[in-house]
Amino acid sequence: MIMFHMKQELCHFYENVKQEKDKKGDLGLDWVECPSMTTTFTSDNLRCAHKTKIVAEKWEGGKIAISITSSCKDIQRYAKIMKEIHVRDIAKRIQENPIYVIASPVVGPECAVPCAVISAVWTEAGLVSKNLLKRFDTITIKYVEEPSGRQ
């Protein structure tokens, strides 16, 4: 199961502090900055019992930083390599997409983590609405046993 959890930021608080500072003068703060926004996804694979957290953050120059933490040794190796991606590369097909190309020799073919990384960077790049993800926060791949119809 891949779950989306958007990191809660304090931008509204910081904006209110800035407004109060403007209204009443200096509040004793040298500076107030809104922290950068990030996008966080988790991947919890019940079959292999590993949990992974992916955090994507926009950088200048069209790059997105990727931070991956996982209980899986293969994903830990992948995380050491998959540190950033350029926005122009995130919509490439699987066989050309750096997220999958880098994952291919490191993780198994059934691993959902590269898909979760794609979801995180697409969301951080603004290609997926966070409002939509608040309503539909989970992608599910479910086994369904169908009657065989054989006797």
C-alpha positions in Angstrom: 0.0 0.0 0.0 1.3 3.4 -0.9 0.0 6.2 1.3 0.4 9.9 0.9 0.9 12.0 4.0 1.5 15.7 3.3 3.8 17.3 5.8 2.1 20.0 7.8 4.0 23.3 7.5 3.9 26.4 9.7 3.6 28.9 6.9 0.3 30.3 8.1 1.8 30.9 11.6 4.9 32.6 10.1 2.7 34.7 7.8 0.7 35.8 10.9 3.8 36.6 12.8 5.1 38.7 9.9 1.7 40.6 9.7 1.8 41.3 13.5 5.4 42.5 13.2 4.3 44.9 10.5 1.3 46.2 12.5 3.0 46.6 15.9 6.6 47.0 15.0 9.4 44.7 15.9 8.4 41.6 17.9 12.0 40.8 18.8 12.5 38.4 15.9 15.5 39.1 13.6 13.8 37.3 10.7 10.8 35.1 10.0 10.9 32.8 7.1 8.4 30.3 5.8 9.9 26.8 5.8 10.2 25.2 2.4 7.3 23.0 1.5 7.9 19.3 1.0 5.9 16.3 -0.2 6.0 13.1 1.8 4.8 9.6 0.7 5.1 6.3 2.5 5.2 2.8 1.2 4.2 0.0 3.5 4.6 -3.4 1.9 2.9 -6.0 4.0 4.3 -8.9 2.0 7.9 -8.0 2.6 7.2 -6.2 5.9 9.3 -3.2 5.0 8.3 0.5 5.4 9.7 3.3 3.4 9.4 7.1 3.6 10.0 9.4 0.6 10.4 13.1 0.9 10.6 15.3 -2.2 11.6 19.0 -2.1 11.8 21.5 -4.9 15.2 23.1 -5.3 16.3 26.0 -7.6 17.3 25.2 -11.1 14.4 22.8 -11.8 15.7 20.0 -9.5 13.8 18.1 -6.9 15.7 16.6 -3.9 14.7 13.1 -2.9 15.2 11.7 0.6 14.4 8.1 1.2 14.5 6.2 4.5 13.6 2.5 4.6 13.8 -0.7 6.7 14.8 -2.5 3.4 18.5 -2.9 2.7 17.9 -2.8 -1.1 16.0 0.5 -0.8 18.7 1.9 1.5 21.2 1.2 -1.3 18.8 2.8 -3.8 18.4 5.9 -1.5 22.2 6.5 -1.6 22.0 6.8 -5.4 18.6 8.4 -6.0 19.2 11.8 -4.3 17.7 14.2 -6.9 16.1 14.5 -10.3 15.5 17.3 -12.8 11.9 18.2 -13.5 12.4 17.5 -17.2 13.1 13.8 -16.4 10.2 13.0 -14.2 7.7 12.4 -17.0 9.9 10.1 -19.0 8.7 6.6 -19.8 9.8 3.8 -17.4 12.7 2.5 -19.5 14.2 6.1 -19.7 13.1 7.5 -16.3 16.1 7.9 -13.9 13.9 6.9 -11.0 13.3 3.4 -12.5 16.6 3.1 -14.4 18.5 3.6 -11.1 16.1 1.3 -9.2 16.3 -1.5 -11.8 19.6 -3.1 -10.8 19.0 -2.5 -7.1 15.4 -3.4 -6.2 13.1 -6.3 -7.2 10.5 -6.0 -10.0 7.6 -6.1 -7.6 8.9 -3.2 -5.4 6.4 -0.3 -5.1 9.0 2.2 -3.9 10.0 3.6 -7.3 6.3 4.2 -8.0 6.0 6.0 -4.7 9.1 8.1 -5.6 7.5 9.1 -8.9 4.3 10.1 -7.0 6.3 12.2 -4.6 8.3 14.1 -7.2 5.2 14.5 -9.5 3.3 16.0 -6.6 6.2 18.2 -5.5 6.5 19.5 -9.1 2.8 20.4 -9.1 1.8 17.7 -11.6 -0.5 16.0 -9.1 -2.9 18.1 -6.9 -2.3 17.9 -3.2 -6.1 18.6 -2.7 -6.8 15.5 -4.8 -4.4 13.5 -2.7 -6.1 14.6 0.5 -9.3 13.0 -0.8 -7.6 9.9 -2.4 -4.5 9.3 -0.3 -3.9 5.6 -1.1 -3.2 3.5 -4.2 -4.1 -0.1 -3.6 -2.9 -3.2 -5.5 -5.1 -6.0 -4.2 -5.1 -9.7 -4.9 -8.6 -11.0 -5.9 -9.3 -14.7 -6.0 -11.7 -15.3 -8.9 -13.6 -18.5 -9.2 -11.9 -20.6 -11.8 -15.0 -21.9 -13.5 -13.4 -25.3 -13.8 -14.9 -28.5 -12.4 
